[in-house]
Amino acid sequence: MAGAQPGVHALQLKPVFVSESLRKGNKFMKWDDVSIFLLSEWTGLSLSFV
């Protein structure tokens, strides 16, 4: 853009909030009742559960 001035469209981002349990790790329960497969395309852009 010919008439654009530098710095006019600067974006101020808010700090990201990460919960304490994600930062320190947390215990969780895991169920193995149903087997699930995760498939990805060769491009890696799409994931699907089967």
C-alpha positions as CSV (number, residue, x, y, z in Angstrom):
1,M,0.0,0.0,0.0
2,A,1.6,3.2,-1.2
3,G,0.0,5.5,1.4
4,A,0.4,3.3,4.5
5,Q,2.4,4.6,7.4
6,P,4.6,2.2,9.3
7,G,3.5,1.3,12.8
8,V,-0.1,2.4,12.3
9,H,-1.5,-1.1,12.3
10,A,0.5,-2.4,15.3
11,L,-1.4,-5.1,17.2
12,Q,-1.1,-5.3,21.0
13,L,-1.6,-8.9,22.2
14,K,-2.7,-9.7,25.7
15,P,-0.5,-12.1,27.7
16,V,-1.5,-15.8,27.3
17,F,-3.1,-17.4,30.4
18,V,-1.9,-20.9,31.1
19,S,-3.5,-22.6,34.1
20,E,-1.4,-23.9,37.0
21,S,-2.3,-27.5,36.3
22,L,-0.9,-27.3,32.7
23,R,2.3,-25.6,33.8
24,K,3.1,-28.0,36.6
25,G,1.4,-31.1,35.2
26,N,-1.6,-32.9,36.5
27,K,-2.8,-36.5,37.0
28,F,-5.8,-37.7,34.9
29,M,-7.8,-40.8,34.4
30,K,-7.6,-42.8,31.2
31,W,-10.2,-45.1,29.9
32,D,-9.3,-47.9,27.4
33,D,-12.9,-49.1,26.7
34,V,-12.8,-48.1,23.0
35,S,-9.8,-48.1,20.7
36,I,-9.3,-44.9,18.8
37,F,-7.0,-44.3,15.9
38,L,-5.7,-40.8,14.9
39,L,-5.2,-40.5,11.2
40,S,-3.5,-37.5,9.4
41,E,-3.3,-36.6,5.8
42,W,0.0,-36.7,4.0
43,T,0.1,-32.9,4.2
44,G,-0.4,-32.9,7.9
45,L,-3.2,-30.3,7.7
46,S,-6.1,-32.5,8.8
47,L,-6.5,-34.9,11.7
48,S,-9.4,-37.4,12.1
49,F,-10.4,-39.9,14.8
50,V,-11.6,-43.3,13.7
